[in-house]
Amino acid sequence: MKEYITIKNFGPLTNIEDLELKQFTILIGESASGKSTLMKVVAMMRYLYKMANIRSYLYRSKITKSPFRIRLDKMIQRQGMTKMFTKDSLIVYRVQMDDGGSYEVRIENGSLKKTVVIESHHLMLCKDSYVSENRNIIPTWVQTSWVNKGATLGFYFHETNEDFGRASKGDKELVLNFVGMKMIITHPKGKPTRYQIVPIDNHHAPIELTEASSGIQTSAPLALIVDYFAKEFSFKDAFRRSVMDYLYEEENIQKFNSVVEPTALTKVVDIHIEEPELSLFPDAQCKLIESIFHTALHAESDRTLNMMLATHSPYILNYLNIVLNQTKEGRAKLSNENLAIYGIHDGSTRNLLMKDDKGRDIVDTLDLTEMMSTIFNEYTELTND
């Protein structure tokens, strides 16, 4: 299956036409160029496609009354994108199946168009996650949850915080090899969940996550969420919450005749990550990308884990050339089949994957490295005066 997104006249994005989304999709661009906007639109459209799958599953299982009503205006307002959305906005999310079947979710003329019913053999179980750039607040937030009751830091922060909470269930240990640490999660009776950061080589005593460096406070929640969706997230429980509970509540269980066994459905997790590099030393940025890509590539066999990243980091962009040409065992290895890299400029996108003179896949890193050359040249001019 392949995914495509078209966006016209939505905030800073004016002309994006049938942009292909791959298992790993990287977005770069100047501040306010539209990276996060593009990623939020993709996340929203994937959510709508997930709802289309649930509706179609119920319909084909003899439940014709849908329990899900989508209010597009409320959804866009909740996600803080109201001012970007106009009557001239066009958003089309298209899924192209391997056998030629095609489905789309379309927003046009200010409204969400009716989605076609998905064929039984194309039905999917989908899960969307959004990892916000303000995830550094999470360690403090979870320790003061009793004070924060009723407070809000925006839709995307709370989506991230909820996934972090789900990923923290049960006592566990997560290796953070990109910073030489591990995080130990315990649940003291009657107290908030405890997150301790311990050096892998034990060179200092354990510390609380809230006392760790800013880089660890931003990267530990990210690593935990990715690990959870790759290994622990239960599609069975998610299906029960979204479908079976509704059937019992509405007393529709007698009418229900499952068109496909839930275990046979294709399962997909989409994780959208803002600025994975936040507060990390360049070497740790590269190791983090290696770690989360490796985790995604080795997710449980019942699922595919897709990842979309928006970044400003020249180190991450350059490191993708290593990921593309990696040959060592046990390392993350991608190709142009599952990696897409786009630069965003003037409301449109440019493909940054190309071939070198030997036919190898490489990344055009100029967009994020030319500033280093500019600084060096200016320094050279000053020192040569």
N, C-alpha and C positions, 0 to 999 in steps of 0.2 A: 504494500500500500504506500501511496505517496500523498503528501499534503502540500497545498498551495494557498497563499493568501494574496488577495488584491485589496489595496486600500487607496482611496482617493478622497482628498479634501477632508482629512480628519486631523485636526491640530496641525503640527508641523509636517505631517505626511501628506503629500499632494499627489504623488503618482508612483505607486508601487503596483506592478502588474504581474500577477501569477508567480509570485516569489516562492520558490520551492523550499520547504522546511524539511530538514533531514534529522536523523537521530541526534546529531550534535550540530546545533546552529549557533553561530557566534555573531554578535552584532557589535560594531565599533562605530565611533563617530564623535564629533565635538559635543560639548555640553549643550543641551537643548536642541540637539539635532533630531531627536525622535526615537532614540534607541529604546528607552523604557516605554514610550507610547506604543511602539510597534510590538514589543513583547507583551504589554498588557492587553492589546487588542487580540493578539494570537491566543493568549490565555483565556480571554472572554469567549472567543469563537470556539475554542476547543471545549469549553464548558457547555456552550449551547449545543455542540455536536454530541456531547455526552448525554445531555437531556433528550436529544432526538433519538439516541440509541435506546434509552430507557422507555420512552414513549412507544417506540416501534416494537420493542420486545413485548410490552404489555398488549399492544394492539394485536400482534400476531399470536398472542397467547389468549385471545378472546376477551381481553379487558379493553373495551373500546372507550371508556370514559377515562381521560387522562387526569392524573392527580397533580400535574405540574403546569402551572400558569406562569409564563415569563412576562414580566413588565420591563421592557427594554429601557424606558426612561429611568425607572428606579435603579436598574442594574448599572447604568452608566453614571447616574448620580452617586451611587454608593461607592463606585470606583474612582470618583473624582475627575471624570472626563466629560462633564456636561458641556463645558465651554468649547470643547473640541468638536462636539457632535452637532452638525447642522443638517438642514434639508438636502444640501448638496453632497453630503458624505455618502460614500459607497464602500462597503466592506463585504467581501466575498471570501469565505473559507471553503475550500474544495478538497474533498478526499477522493483520490483516484485508486480504485482497487486493482489488484494484479490481473484480474480476469476481465478488466475493461469497465466494470461498473463504476459509477461516479455519483457522488452526493455533494450537496453544497448547503451552507448556511449563508443567507444573504440579508444584509441590512441596506435598504435603499429607500430614498424619499422619506427619511425619518422614521421608518418602521422596519420591524423584523418580518421578513416574508415567511410564509408557511413552508416548513421543511417537509420534503417527501418522506414517505415511510420507507425505512431501510429494509432491504431484503434479509430474510432469516439468516442466510449463509454469510452475510456481511456484518452481522451484529457484533458489537464489541462492548467490553466493560472498560471504562476509562476512568482514570483518576488524575486530577490536576492539582499541582502544588505551586505556590508562588513564594520565593524566598526574597524578602524585601531587603533593601539596602540599610534600613534602620534596625536590622536584627541584633545589632550590638546592644540594644536596650533589653533584649530578652533575659539575660542573666539576672539583671536587677529586677525586672518586672516580675519574674516568677517567684522571686524571694519575697516580694511585697504584694502578692496578689490580694491579700485581705484589705490592703489600703486602696488598691487600684479598682475595686469593684465599681462598675458603672463608668469608669474612665475609658476614653477611646483615643487611639493613636492612628486611626485610619484603617481602612479595609485591608490593605495589603499587609500591614504589620500584624493585625490580628489573625489573618490567614496563616502567616508564618508562625506566629506564636502557638496557634492551635496544632499545627503539624509538629512543632517542637514538643508540645505536651504529649501528643500521641506517641511520638518516637521515644519518649522518656519512660514509658510504662515498663515496670519491672526493673529489678536491679540488673545493671549491665556495665560492661567496660568497652569503650571505643578507643582504638588506637588512632592517635592524631600524628601519624608519622611525619607529616609535612612540617611539624614544629617540634618533633622529638618528644611528644607528650602523649599521655592517654587520659581520657576522661572517665571517671568512675561515677556512676549514677546509683544512688541509694534512696530509699524511701523510709526515713525515720517515722515511727508511729506518731501521729498527731502533729507532725511538723512538715514544712514544705519539702519538696524533693531536694535532695542535696547533690550538687555537681562539684566534684573535686578534680583538680588538674594535678596529675602526677608525672614527673619526668620519667621517661622510659629507662634512663640510666640511674634513676634515684639520686641525682646529685643535689636535690634539695627536697624538703618535706612537702607533702601535699598542700595545695592551697585551694581556696574556693574559686569557682569560676568567676564570681564577681570581683575577685582580687587579681585575676590573671591579666595579662597584657591585652590591649585593645584588639590586637590581631587575633588572639585566641578567642576573645569574646565574640568576634564576628565570624570566625571560621568554624568553631566547634559546633554551633547550631546548624550551620550549613552542612557540615560533614555528617552530623547525626541524622538530619532529615533525609539526605541522599541514601545513607546506609539503611535507614528504616524502610524507605520505599523500594529499595533494591532487594531486601531480604525478608522483612517482617510484615509489611502491609498485607492485610487479609482481604482479598477481593470477595471471599465468601461472606465475611461480616459486612462489607460495604454493600453487597447485593441484598443481604437481609435487611439492612437499614433502609435502603432506597426503594426496594420492591416488596419484599415479603411482609414487612411491618405494615405497609400501606394496605396490602390485600386483606390482612386480618382486621385492621382497623375499620375498613370500609365494608367488611363482610363480603368480599369478592372472591374469597379463596375457593368457593365452590365452582365458580365460573372459570377459574384459572386452569389453562391447559398448556403447559410450558412448550413453546415452539422449539426451543433448544435448551439442553441442559446447561446451566450456568458454568459448570466446569469445562464445557466445550467451547465457550466463547473466547475470542481473542482478547487478551488483556494488555492494556497499555497504560503506563504512567508517564505524564508529562511534567517535568520540573522546570520552572522558569526562575532564573537566578540573576539578581541585580548585583553587579560589581563584586564578583567573588574575591577580588584582590584586596578588599578594604583592610587597611592598617597592617598589611603583611609585608615583610621584607621581600625583595624581588625573588630570592631563591625559594622562599616559602610559597610565593604565589605559583611558581612553576610546579612545585611539588604538590600543592593542593589540587591543581588542575589534573596532574597525573593521577592523583589518588581518587578523585571523584569520577573521572572518566573510567578508570579501571574498575571501580565499583559498579558503575552503570553497565559496562560491557559484560560484567560477570554477575548480573542480577539473576534472581531465581529463574529457572527455566520456563516457568508458566507465564512470564511477562516480558514485555519490551519496555525499557526505560529510556525515554527521550529527554534531552537536556537542551535548553536554550539559555544562552548567557549574553548579558550586555556588559561590556567592559571598556575601560579607558587604558588598560595596562599594555604598554609596549612589550613587557616581558612575557605576558601570556600569549600575545599575538605571535611573537617570535618563537616561543616554545612550541606552538602548534606545528612548526616545521619539523621539530624533533618527533612529535607524536605521529606526523604523517609518514616519516621515514624510519621509524623505530624498527629494530630487528631483534632486540634482546627479549628473551623469555621473561614472562611475568610483568611486562610493561604494557601500558595502554598503547594500542596501535589502531589508528584510523586511516581512512582513505577517502577519496572524493565521492565514494558511494554513500558514506554515512556522515560526512562532514561538509557543512556549508558555512562560509564566512562572508559577511556582507558589510561593506562600509556605507554609512548613511550620510547623505549630503544633499542639501537643497530639496528635501522632501522625497528623494528617491534613493535607490540602493545601487551599489556596484559590487559585482562578484570579485572577491579578493583571492580566489583560488586560481592558480595558473600552472603552466608547465615550464620547467626550466629547459635548457638546451639539450638535456639528456632524456627528456620526456618524463621527468619525475614531478610529482605533485608538490607545489610549494605555495606559500602564502605571500602575497604582496604586502610587505610590512611597512611600506613607505608612509602610509597615513599616520602611523603612531611612532615612527622613528625619525622622520625628517626634522622634527624639532630638536632632537639631539645634535644633528648635523648643523643646524642653524646656530645653536648655542656655541658649538665648537668653533664654527667659522667666525662668529663674532668675537669669541675669546682670542682666536689666532690674530685677527685684525688688531685687537687692542694690544696684544703683547708684541706685535711686530712694529708698532708705531715708534 
